[in-house]
């Protein structure tokens, strides 16, 4: 059933694009409410389709947030806190250097 629905949506999208019509984005709940999948299977499907490969802790995070909220967060990355990565990057001086300084230092290292 889910595969048939996806196929029909793909065909409808192709026809709409061919006729120059703009598509309305499907609500995120359409992915999560598949009656053919159990909750853990929905989580695994979402992670497989929307990530570059889920990490071991990702399933627990999606389970805690809920599939719809997790998808919404992925669609709005500006809402995701970068404090951990900012803290890590502050340890390396190269991230605060100008591009010109980086290029100059790289050239010096290459000459050595």
C-alpha positions as a Python dict, from the first residue, in 0.01 Angstrom:
ca = {
    (1, 'X'): (0, 0, 0),
    (2, 'X'): (273, 247, 97),
    (3, 'X'): (474, 171, -217),
    (4, 'X'): (166, 221, -433),
    (5, 'X'): (100, 557, -267),
    (6, 'X'): (461, 668, -320),
    (7, 'X'): (447, 561, -685),
    (8, 'X'): (125, 756, -741),
    (9, 'X'): (269, 1064, -572),
    (10, 'X'): (580, 1041, -790),
    (11, 'X'): (371, 1017, -1106),
    (12, 'X'): (153, 1308, -995),
    (13, 'X'): (462, 1517, -925),
    (14, 'X'): (613, 1440, -1265),
    (15, 'X'): (289, 1528, -1444),
    (16, 'X'): (251, 1852, -1246),
    (17, 'X'): (607, 1956, -1319),
    (18, 'X'): (566, 1874, -1687),
    (19, 'X'): (261, 2102, -1699),
    (20, 'X'): (439, 2381, -1513),
    (21, 'X'): (228, 2355, -1198),
    (22, 'X'): (378, 2423, -859),
    (23, 'X'): (356, 2143, -608),
    (24, 'X'): (239, 2194, -253),
    (25, 'X'): (472, 2022, -8),
    (26, 'X'): (322, 1716, 155),
    (27, 'X'): (281, 1738, 530),
    (28, 'X'): (548, 1556, 728),
    (29, 'X'): (279, 1343, 891),
    (30, 'X'): (227, 1157, 563),
    (31, 'X'): (560, 980, 615),
    (32, 'X'): (497, 885, 975),
    (33, 'X'): (141, 757, 951),
    (34, 'X'): (195, 456, 729),
    (35, 'X'): (-47, 191, 853),
    (36, 'X'): (177, -85, 715),
    (37, 'X'): (468, -14, 949),
    (38, 'X'): (512, -58, 1323),
    (39, 'X'): (645, 246, 1514),
    (40, 'X'): (1002, 114, 1525),
    (41, 'X'): (984, 32, 1154),
    (42, 'X'): (863, 387, 1083),
    (43, 'X'): (1159, 526, 1276),
    (44, 'X'): (1402, 304, 1087),
    (45, 'X'): (1246, 398, 753),
    (46, 'X'): (1263, 769, 829),
    (47, 'X'): (1626, 744, 941),
    (48, 'X'): (1722, 539, 635),
    (49, 'X'): (1559, 783, 397),
    (50, 'X'): (1646, 1115, 559),
    (51, 'X'): (2000, 1063, 687),
    (52, 'X'): (2333, 958, 546),
    (53, 'X'): (2310, 650, 764),
    (54, 'X'): (2167, 649, 1114),
    (55, 'X'): (2394, 634, 1416),
    (56, 'X'): (2308, 402, 1703),
    (57, 'X'): (2162, 683, 1916),
    (58, 'X'): (1946, 832, 1638),
    (59, 'X'): (1657, 587, 1677),
    (60, 'X'): (1623, 671, 2047),
    (61, 'X'): (1626, 1043, 1965),
    (62, 'X'): (1353, 1006, 1702),
    (63, 'X'): (1151, 786, 1938),
    (64, 'X'): (1177, 1049, 2214),
    (65, 'X'): (1091, 1342, 1985),
    (66, 'X'): (834, 1168, 1770),
    (67, 'X'): (873, 1111, 1397),
    (68, 'X'): (684, 1424, 1289),
    (69, 'X'): (881, 1657, 1519),
    (70, 'X'): (1211, 1500, 1414),
    (71, 'X'): (1130, 1546, 1044),
    (72, 'X'): (1027, 1906, 1110),
    (73, 'X'): (1359, 1969, 1287),
    (74, 'X'): (1548, 1827, 988),
    (75, 'X'): (1358, 2056, 754),
    (76, 'X'): (1452, 2360, 967),
    (77, 'X'): (1821, 2316, 1054),
    (78, 'X'): (1843, 2674, 1177),
    (79, 'X'): (1645, 2560, 1483),
    (80, 'X'): (1899, 2290, 1573),
    (81, 'X'): (2150, 2403, 1834),
    (82, 'X'): (2512, 2408, 1714),
    (83, 'X'): (2659, 2481, 2058),
    (84, 'X'): (2847, 2149, 2081),
    (85, 'X'): (3008, 2193, 1740),
    (86, 'X'): (3081, 2562, 1808),
    (87, 'X'): (3257, 2462, 2131),
    (88, 'X'): (3461, 2199, 1947),
    (89, 'X'): (3555, 2436, 1664),
    (90, 'X'): (3669, 2707, 1907),
    (91, 'X'): (3957, 2476, 2008),
    (92, 'X'): (4111, 2509, 1660),
    (93, 'X'): (4259, 2845, 1562),
    (94, 'X'): (4221, 2777, 1191),
    (95, 'X'): (3843, 2825, 1213),
    (96, 'X'): (3885, 3184, 1332),
    (97, 'X'): (4143, 3274, 1066),
    (98, 'X'): (4065, 3463, 747),
    (99, 'X'): (4080, 3272, 421),
    (100, 'X'): (4382, 3477, 312),
    (101, 'X'): (4574, 3378, 626),
    (102, 'X'): (4485, 3012, 579),
    (103, 'X'): (4610, 3019, 219),
    (104, 'X'): (4928, 3200, 319),
    (105, 'X'): (5003, 2953, 601),
    (106, 'X'): (4928, 2657, 375),
    (107, 'X'): (5177, 2791, 120),
    (108, 'X'): (5443, 2831, 389),
    (109, 'X'): (5388, 2474, 511),
    (110, 'X'): (5405, 2340, 155),
    (111, 'X'): (5739, 2520, 99),
    (112, 'X'): (5886, 2372, 415),
}
